[in-house]
């Protein structure tokens, strides 16, 4: 069947074309009863507004660009889900573009989004200390940063890594674990240094931290290092991510060291494809990425409406997800 037009809608609802348009767009002085009737009739006849025409009328594209360097989407997809949940009820779509850490690709995606006249852009990254594309700071449209730090006069949302680390360590301490070791990722990551600092504030300034990479292999290697010392092994290990934690647990099992009986283990990320499948299921810190997406979505929505939103960094609390690897 041919697509229904605004003329068809106006005729079916018994109003003028301009009244039908005002009712759908919330403009003019159309009364509530007419607005309700026009929207009901639109649904009955299957009328869909023409996005191009609507954009010309409102001078908005009703679309938000989401630019990320996260090729695999492990961090960005939960945030994108949170952004979309906020925007969809307001008739806004999200265009997700991955840059693969390629400045040239980032510029091309940005130019495409601007050519489409998006109403705003949300930038996300795989690490907090990654420098966003400098072009973003020069844009006249709203820009919000999620899991990335923008200029001081822009809005940025972070997970509170220090608070998340304290959650993990204090949970282990509450379970009576006295010798807690921290095995984590590369020291050049800001999040790694922030978590390590918070860990040491909880257990002692000279507490040991083993830095490596973000892999199960590093978890295995770290346990080999600890066992080879022929010293008393720790009774708890706080890991920098869930992959390291799974490697740690597997390596401990290979050494006939029981988890959580002999050693309690906590991860970080709550990447459920790993944390739920680890044996035993992994207690871990959830960075609440979807909530970061929610907050970024609300911020960009407010900015597109001309609202004033406080600038600077907002750190959102993490959440401890308790499973079986701590015995608690």
C-alpha positions as a Markdown table, in Angstrom:
| # | Residue | x | y | z |
|---|---|---|---|---|
| 1 | Unk | 0.0 | 0.0 | 0.0 |
| 2 | Unk | 1.2 | 3.5 | -0.7 |
| 3 | Unk | 2.7 | 5.4 | 2.2 |
| 4 | Unk | 0.2 | 7.6 | 4.1 |
| 5 | Unk | 0.9 | 11.3 | 3.9 |
| 6 | Unk | 0.2 | 14.2 | 6.2 |
| 7 | Unk | -2.7 | 15.1 | 3.9 |
| 8 | Unk | -4.2 | 11.6 | 4.4 |
| 9 | Unk | -3.9 | 12.0 | 8.2 |
| 10 | Unk | -5.5 | 15.4 | 8.2 |
| 11 | Unk | -8.4 | 14.2 | 6.1 |
| 12 | Unk | -8.9 | 11.1 | 8.3 |
| 13 | Unk | -8.7 | 13.2 | 11.5 |
| 14 | Unk | -11.0 | 16.0 | 10.2 |
| 15 | Unk | -8.4 | 18.7 | 10.7 |
| 16 | Unk | -6.3 | 21.0 | 8.5 |
| 17 | Unk | -2.8 | 19.9 | 7.4 |
| 18 | Unk | -1.2 | 22.5 | 9.6 |
| 19 | Unk | -3.2 | 21.4 | 12.6 |
| 20 | Unk | -2.2 | 17.8 | 12.0 |
| 21 | Unk | 1.5 | 18.8 | 11.7 |
| 22 | Unk | 1.3 | 20.9 | 14.9 |
| 23 | Unk | -0.4 | 18.1 | 16.8 |
| 24 | Unk | 2.4 | 15.6 | 15.9 |
| 25 | Unk | 5.2 | 18.0 | 16.5 |
| 26 | Unk | 3.9 | 19.6 | 19.7 |
| 27 | Unk | 4.0 | 23.1 | 18.1 |
| 28 | Unk | 1.3 | 25.8 | 17.8 |
| 29 | Unk | -1.7 | 26.1 | 20.0 |
| 30 | Unk | -3.5 | 22.9 | 19.3 |
| 31 | Unk | -5.7 | 21.7 | 22.1 |
| 32 | Unk | -5.1 | 18.5 | 24.0 |
| 33 | Unk | -8.2 | 16.8 | 22.6 |
| 34 | Unk | -7.2 | 17.4 | 19.0 |
| 35 | Unk | -3.6 | 16.3 | 19.7 |
| 36 | Unk | -4.9 | 13.0 | 21.1 |
| 37 | Unk | -7.3 | 12.5 | 18.2 |
| 38 | Unk | -4.6 | 13.2 | 15.6 |
| 39 | Unk | -2.1 | 10.8 | 17.2 |
| 40 | Unk | -4.8 | 8.1 | 17.6 |
| 41 | Unk | -5.8 | 8.4 | 13.9 |
| 42 | Unk | -2.1 | 8.4 | 12.8 |
| 43 | Unk | -1.7 | 5.0 | 14.6 |
| 44 | Unk | -4.9 | 3.6 | 13.1 |
| 45 | Unk | -4.0 | 4.4 | 9.5 |
| 46 | Unk | -0.3 | 3.6 | 9.9 |
| 47 | Unk | 1.0 | 7.1 | 9.3 |
| 48 | Unk | 4.7 | 7.6 | 9.8 |
| 49 | Unk | 6.1 | 11.2 | 9.8 |
| 50 | Unk | 8.6 | 12.0 | 7.1 |
| 51 | Unk | 11.9 | 12.4 | 9.0 |
| 52 | Unk | 13.3 | 14.7 | 6.3 |
| 53 | Unk | 10.3 | 17.0 | 6.4 |
| 54 | Unk | 10.2 | 16.9 | 10.2 |
| 55 | Unk | 13.9 | 17.9 | 10.3 |
| 56 | Unk | 13.3 | 20.9 | 8.0 |
| 57 | Unk | 10.4 | 22.0 | 10.2 |
| 58 | Unk | 12.2 | 21.6 | 13.5 |
| 59 | Unk | 15.7 | 22.3 | 12.3 |
| 60 | Unk | 16.8 | 19.1 | 13.9 |
| 61 | Unk | 17.8 | 15.7 | 12.6 |
| 62 | Unk | 16.5 | 13.8 | 15.7 |
| 63 | Unk | 19.6 | 11.7 | 15.6 |
| 64 | Unk | 22.7 | 11.5 | 17.9 |
| 65 | Unk | 26.1 | 10.3 | 16.8 |
| 66 | Unk | 28.0 | 7.9 | 19.0 |
| 67 | Unk | 31.7 | 7.8 | 18.2 |
| 68 | Unk | 33.9 | 5.1 | 19.8 |
| 69 | Unk | 37.3 | 3.5 | 19.5 |
| 70 | Unk | 35.9 | 0.2 | 20.9 |
| 71 | Unk | 36.1 | -2.1 | 18.0 |
| 72 | Unk | 34.6 | -5.1 | 19.8 |
| 73 | Unk | 31.9 | -3.2 | 21.6 |
| 74 | Unk | 32.5 | -4.8 | 25.0 |
| 75 | Unk | 32.4 | -1.5 | 26.8 |
| 76 | Unk | 30.5 | 0.6 | 24.3 |
| 77 | Unk | 27.5 | -1.7 | 23.6 |
| 78 | Unk | 26.2 | -1.6 | 27.2 |
| 79 | Unk | 26.6 | 2.2 | 27.2 |
| 80 | Unk | 24.9 | 2.4 | 23.8 |
| 81 | Unk | 22.0 | 0.4 | 25.2 |
| 82 | Unk | 21.7 | 2.9 | 28.0 |
| 83 | Unk | 21.8 | 5.9 | 25.6 |
| 84 | Unk | 19.2 | 4.4 | 23.3 |
| 85 | Unk | 16.8 | 3.6 | 26.2 |
| 86 | Unk | 16.8 | 7.3 | 27.1 |
| 87 | Unk | 16.6 | 8.7 | 23.6 |
| 88 | Unk | 14.1 | 6.3 | 21.9 |
| 89 | Unk | 11.1 | 7.6 | 23.9 |
| 90 | Unk | 11.9 | 11.1 | 22.6 |
| 91 | Unk | 12.0 | 10.1 | 19.0 |
| 92 | Unk | 15.8 | 10.2 | 18.7 |
| 93 | Unk | 17.9 | 7.6 | 16.9 |
| 94 | Unk | 21.6 | 6.7 | 17.6 |
| 95 | Unk | 24.3 | 6.3 | 14.9 |
| 96 | Unk | 27.2 | 4.2 | 16.3 |
| 97 | Unk | 30.5 | 4.6 | 14.5 |
| 98 | Unk | 33.7 | 2.7 | 15.5 |
| 99 | Unk | 37.1 | 4.4 | 14.7 |
| 100 | Unk | 39.4 | 1.4 | 15.4 |
| 101 | Unk | 41.8 | 4.0 | 17.0 |
| 102 | Unk | 42.5 | 5.3 | 13.5 |
| 103 | Unk | 42.5 | 9.2 | 13.4 |
| 104 | Unk | 41.7 | 9.2 | 9.7 |
| 105 | Unk | 38.7 | 7.0 | 10.2 |
| 106 | Unk | 37.6 | 9.1 | 13.2 |
| 107 | Unk | 37.6 | 12.2 | 11.0 |
| 108 | Unk | 35.7 | 10.5 | 8.2 |
| 109 | Unk | 33.0 | 9.2 | 10.7 |
| 110 | Unk | 32.8 | 12.7 | 12.3 |
| 111 | Unk | 32.4 | 14.4 | 8.9 |
| 112 | Unk | 29.6 | 11.9 | 8.0 |
| 113 | Unk | 27.8 | 12.5 | 11.2 |
| 114 | Unk | 28.0 | 16.3 | 10.7 |
| 115 | Unk | 26.8 | 15.9 | 7.1 |
| 116 | Unk | 23.8 | 14.1 | 8.5 |
| 117 | Unk | 23.3 | 17.1 | 10.8 |
| 118 | Unk | 23.1 | 15.1 | 14.0 |
| 119 | Unk | 21.8 | 17.0 | 17.0 |
| 120 | Unk | 24.8 | 16.0 | 19.2 |
| 121 | Unk | 27.6 | 13.5 | 19.6 |
| 122 | Unk | 28.6 | 11.1 | 22.4 |
| 123 | Unk | 32.2 | 10.0 | 22.5 |
| 124 | Unk | 33.2 | 6.8 | 24.3 |
| 125 | Unk | 36.5 | 5.0 | 24.6 |
| 126 | Unk | 38.1 | 1.8 | 25.9 |
| 127 | Unk | 40.2 | 3.6 | 28.5 |
| 128 | Unk | 39.7 | 6.8 | 30.5 |
| 129 | Unk | 43.0 | 8.3 | 29.6 |
| 130 | Unk | 42.6 | 8.0 | 25.8 |
| 131 | Unk | 42.7 | 11.5 | 24.2 |
| 132 | Unk | 39.5 | 12.1 | 22.3 |
| 133 | Unk | 39.6 | 13.5 | 18.7 |
| 134 | Unk | 40.5 | 17.2 | 19.1 |
| 135 | Unk | 37.9 | 18.1 | 16.5 |
| 136 | Unk | 35.1 | 17.3 | 19.0 |
| 137 | Unk | 36.1 | 20.3 | 21.2 |
| 138 | Unk | 35.6 | 22.7 | 18.3 |
| 139 | Unk | 32.1 | 21.6 | 17.4 |
| 140 | Unk | 29.1 | 23.9 | 17.8 |
| 141 | Unk | 26.7 | 21.0 | 18.5 |
| 142 | Unk | 26.5 | 19.4 | 22.0 |
| 143 | Unk | 29.2 | 16.8 | 22.8 |
| 144 | Unk | 29.2 | 14.5 | 25.8 |
| 145 | Unk | 32.0 | 12.1 | 26.9 |
| 146 | Unk | 31.3 | 8.7 | 28.4 |
| 147 | Unk | 34.1 | 6.6 | 29.7 |
| 148 | Unk | 36.4 | 9.3 | 28.3 |
| 149 | Unk | 37.5 | 12.7 | 29.6 |
| 150 | Unk | 36.5 | 15.7 | 27.6 |
| 151 | Unk | 37.7 | 19.4 | 28.1 |
| 152 | Unk | 36.8 | 21.0 | 31.4 |
| 153 | Unk | 33.9 | 22.9 | 29.8 |
| 154 | Unk | 32.3 | 19.7 | 28.5 |
| 155 | Unk | 30.4 | 16.9 | 30.3 |
| 156 | Unk | 32.2 | 13.7 | 31.1 |
| 157 | Unk | 31.0 | 10.5 | 32.9 |
| 158 | Unk | 33.4 | 8.1 | 34.5 |
| 159 | Unk | 33.0 | 4.9 | 36.6 |
| 160 | Unk | 34.4 | 5.6 | 40.0 |
| 161 | Unk | 37.4 | 3.2 | 39.9 |
| 162 | Unk | 38.7 | 4.0 | 43.3 |
| 163 | Unk | 35.3 | 3.3 | 44.9 |
| 164 | Unk | 35.0 | 0.0 | 42.9 |
| 165 | Unk | 38.4 | -1.1 | 44.2 |
| 166 | Unk | 37.4 | -0.3 | 47.7 |
| 167 | Unk | 34.2 | -2.3 | 47.3 |
| 168 | Unk | 36.3 | -5.4 | 46.3 |
| 169 | Unk | 39.0 | -5.1 | 49.0 |
| 170 | Unk | 36.6 | -4.3 | 51.8 |
| 171 | Unk | 34.4 | -7.2 | 50.9 |
| 172 | Unk | 37.4 | -9.5 | 51.1 |
| 173 | Unk | 38.4 | -8.0 | 54.5 |
| 174 | Unk | 34.9 | -8.4 | 55.8 |
| 175 | Unk | 35.2 | -12.1 | 55.0 |
| 176 | Unk | 38.2 | -12.3 | 57.2 |
| 177 | Unk | 40.9 | -12.4 | 54.4 |
| 178 | Unk | 44.0 | -10.8 | 55.8 |
| 179 | Unk | 46.7 | -11.3 | 53.0 |
| 180 | Unk | 45.2 | -9.7 | 49.9 |
| 181 | Unk | 47.2 | -9.4 | 46.6 |
| 182 | Unk | 46.3 | -7.2 | 43.6 |
| 183 | Unk | 47.0 | -8.6 | 40.1 |
| 184 | Unk | 46.1 | -6.2 | 37.5 |
| 185 | Unk | 46.8 | -4.8 | 34.0 |
| 186 | Unk | 49.3 | -2.4 | 32.4 |
| 187 | Unk | 50.6 | 0.4 | 34.7 |
| 188 | Unk | 50.2 | 3.0 | 32.0 |
| 189 | Unk | 46.4 | 2.8 | 32.3 |
| 190 | Unk | 44.9 | 5.5 | 34.5 |
| 191 | Unk | 42.3 | 3.1 | 35.8 |
| 192 | Unk | 45.0 | 0.6 | 36.8 |
| 193 | Unk | 46.8 | 3.2 | 38.8 |
| 194 | Unk | 43.7 | 4.6 | 40.4 |
| 195 | Unk | 42.5 | 1.1 | 41.5 |
| 196 | Unk | 46.0 | 0.2 | 42.8 |
| 197 | Unk | 46.1 | 3.3 | 44.9 |
| 198 | Unk | 42.7 | 2.6 | 46.4 |
| 199 | Unk | 43.8 | -1.0 | 47.1 |
| 200 | Unk | 46.9 | 0.2 | 48.9 |
| 201 | Unk | 44.9 | 2.7 | 50.9 |
| 202 | Unk | 42.8 | -0.2 | 52.2 |
| 203 | Unk | 45.5 | -2.8 | 52.9 |
| 204 | Unk | 48.7 | -0.8 | 53.4 |
| 205 | Unk | 51.0 | 1.5 | 51.4 |
| 206 | Unk | 53.6 | -1.2 | 50.8 |
| 207 | Unk | 51.0 | -3.8 | 49.6 |
| 208 | Unk | 52.2 | -5.7 | 46.6 |
| 209 | Unk | 50.7 | -5.0 | 43.1 |
| 210 | Unk | 51.6 | -7.2 | 40.1 |
| 211 | Unk | 51.2 | -5.3 | 36.8 |
| 212 | Unk | 50.8 | -7.2 | 33.6 |
| 213 | Unk | 48.3 | -7.3 | 30.7 |
| 214 | Unk | 44.5 | -7.8 | 30.4 |
| 215 | Unk | 44.6 | -11.5 | 29.7 |
| 216 | Unk | 43.9 | -14.9 | 31.2 |
| 217 | Unk | 47.5 | -15.8 | 30.3 |
| 218 | Unk | 48.8 | -13.1 | 32.6 |
| 219 | Unk | 46.6 | -14.5 | 35.4 |
| 220 | Unk | 48.2 | -17.9 | 35.0 |
| 221 | Unk | 51.7 | -16.3 | 34.8 |
| 222 | Unk | 51.1 | -14.3 | 38.0 |
| 223 | Unk | 50.2 | -17.4 | 40.0 |
| 224 | Unk | 53.3 | -19.2 | 38.7 |
| 225 | Unk | 55.4 | -16.2 | 40.0 |
| 226 | Unk | 53.7 | -16.4 | 43.4 |
| 227 | Unk | 54.0 | -20.1 | 43.8 |
| 228 | Unk | 57.7 | -20.2 | 42.6 |
| 229 | Unk | 58.7 | -17.9 | 45.5 |
| 230 | Unk | 57.9 | -20.7 | 47.9 |
| 231 | Unk | 56.3 | -18.2 | 50.3 |
| 232 | Unk | 52.9 | -18.3 | 51.9 |
| 233 | Unk | 50.4 | -17.6 | 49.2 |
| 234 | Unk | 47.8 | -14.9 | 49.8 |
| 235 | Unk | 44.4 | -15.9 | 51.0 |
| 236 | Unk | 42.7 | -13.4 | 48.7 |
| 237 | Unk | 43.4 | -11.9 | 45.2 |
| 238 | Unk | 41.8 | -8.8 | 43.8 |
| 239 | Unk | 42.1 | -8.9 | 40.0 |
| 240 | Unk | 42.1 | -5.9 | 37.6 |
| 241 | Unk | 39.6 | -7.5 | 35.3 |
| 242 | Unk | 37.5 | -10.7 | 34.8 |
| 243 | Unk | 39.9 | -12.3 | 32.3 |
| 244 | Unk | 42.8 | -12.0 | 34.7 |
| 245 | Unk | 40.6 | -13.4 | 37.4 |
| 246 | Unk | 39.6 | -16.5 | 35.4 |
| 247 | Unk | 43.3 | -17.1 | 34.6 |
| 248 | Unk | 44.1 | -16.8 | 38.3 |
| 249 | Unk | 41.3 | -19.3 | 39.3 |
| 250 | Unk | 42.3 | -21.8 | 36.6 |
| 251 | Unk | 46.0 | -21.6 | 37.6 |
| 252 | Unk | 45.1 | -22.1 | 41.3 |
| 253 | Unk | 43.0 | -25.1 | 40.4 |
| 254 | Unk | 46.0 | -26.6 | 38.5 |
| 255 | Unk | 48.0 | -26.2 | 41.7 |
| 256 | Unk | 45.3 | -27.9 | 43.8 |
| 257 | Unk | 44.6 | -24.6 | 45.6 |
| 258 | Unk | 40.9 | -24.3 | 46.3 |
| 259 | Unk | 38.9 | -21.3 | 45.4 |
| 260 | Unk | 37.3 | -19.9 | 47.6 |
| 261 | Unk | 38.4 | -22.3 | 50.3 |
| 262 | Unk | 42.1 | -21.4 | 50.3 |
| 263 | Unk | 42.1 | -18.3 | 48.2 |
| 264 | Unk | 39.2 | -15.9 | 47.6 |
| 265 | Unk | 39.1 | -14.1 | 44.2 |
| 266 | Unk | 37.4 | -10.9 | 43.0 |
| 267 | Unk | 37.4 | -9.6 | 39.5 |
| 268 | Unk | 36.5 | -6.3 | 37.9 |
| 269 | Unk | 34.1 | -5.5 | 34.9 |
| 270 | Unk | 31.3 | -8.1 | 35.4 |
| 271 | Unk | 31.8 | -9.2 | 31.8 |
| 272 | Unk | 29.1 | -11.8 | 32.2 |
| 273 | Unk | 30.3 | -14.1 | 29.4 |
| 274 | Unk | 33.3 | -14.7 | 31.6 |
| 275 | Unk | 32.2 | -14.0 | 35.2 |
| 276 | Unk | 29.2 | -16.3 | 35.0 |
| 277 | Unk | 31.0 | -19.1 | 33.3 |
| 278 | Unk | 34.1 | -19.1 | 35.5 |
| 279 | Unk | 34.3 | -22.1 | 37.9 |
| 280 | Unk | 33.3 | -21.1 | 40.5 |
| 281 | Unk | 31.2 | -18.1 | 39.2 |
| 282 | Unk | 33.2 | -14.9 | 39.8 |
| 283 | Unk | 32.5 | -12.2 | 42.4 |
| 284 | Unk | 33.3 | -9.0 | 40.5 |
| 285 | Unk | 32.9 | -5.3 | 40.4 |
| 286 | Unk | 30.4 | -4.0 | 37.8 |
| 287 | Unk | 31.2 | -0.5 | 36.4 |
| 288 | Unk | 27.5 | 0.1 | 35.6 |
| 289 | Unk | 28.3 | 0.9 | 32.0 |
| 290 | Unk | 24.6 | 1.0 | 31.1 |
| 291 | Unk | 24.0 | 3.6 | 33.7 |
| 292 | Unk | 26.8 | 5.7 | 32.4 |
| 293 | Unk | 25.0 | 5.4 | 29.0 |
| 294 | Unk | 21.8 | 6.5 | 30.7 |
| 295 | Unk | 23.4 | 9.6 | 32.2 |
| 296 | Unk | 25.2 | 10.5 | 28.9 |
| 297 | Unk | 21.9 | 10.1 | 27.1 |
| 298 | Unk | 20.0 | 12.4 | 29.5 |
| 299 | Unk | 22.8 | 14.9 | 29.3 |
| 300 | Unk | 22.9 | 15.0 | 25.5 |
| 301 | Unk | 19.0 | 15.2 | 25.4 |
| 302 | Unk | 19.0 | 18.1 | 27.8 |
| 303 | Unk | 21.7 | 19.9 | 25.8 |
| 304 | Unk | 19.8 | 19.5 | 22.5 |
| 305 | Unk | 16.8 | 21.1 | 24.2 |
| 306 | Unk | 18.9 | 24.1 | 25.3 |
| 307 | Unk | 19.1 | 23.1 | 29.0 |
| 308 | Unk | 22.0 | 24.0 | 31.1 |
| 309 | Unk | 23.9 | 20.9 | 32.3 |
| 310 | Unk | 26.8 | 21.1 | 34.8 |
| 311 | Unk | 30.1 | 20.5 | 33.1 |
| 312 | Unk | 33.2 | 18.6 | 34.3 |
| 313 | Unk | 33.6 | 15.0 | 35.3 |
| 314 | Unk | 30.9 | 13.0 | 37.1 |
| 315 | Unk | 32.1 | 9.7 | 38.7 |
| 316 | Unk | 29.4 | 7.2 | 39.0 |
| 317 | Unk | 29.5 | 4.4 | 41.7 |
| 318 | Unk | 30.4 | 0.8 | 40.8 |
| 319 | Unk | 28.5 | -2.2 | 42.2 |
| 320 | Unk | 29.8 | -5.4 | 43.7 |
| 321 | Unk | 28.2 | -8.5 | 42.2 |
| 322 | Unk | 28.6 | -11.4 | 44.7 |
| 323 | Unk | 28.9 | -14.9 | 43.3 |
| 324 | Unk | 30.8 | -17.9 | 44.6 |
| 325 | Unk | 34.6 | -17.2 | 44.1 |
| 326 | Unk | 34.8 | -15.5 | 47.6 |
| 327 | Unk | 32.6 | -17.9 | 49.5 |
| 328 | Unk | 30.6 | -14.9 | 50.8 |
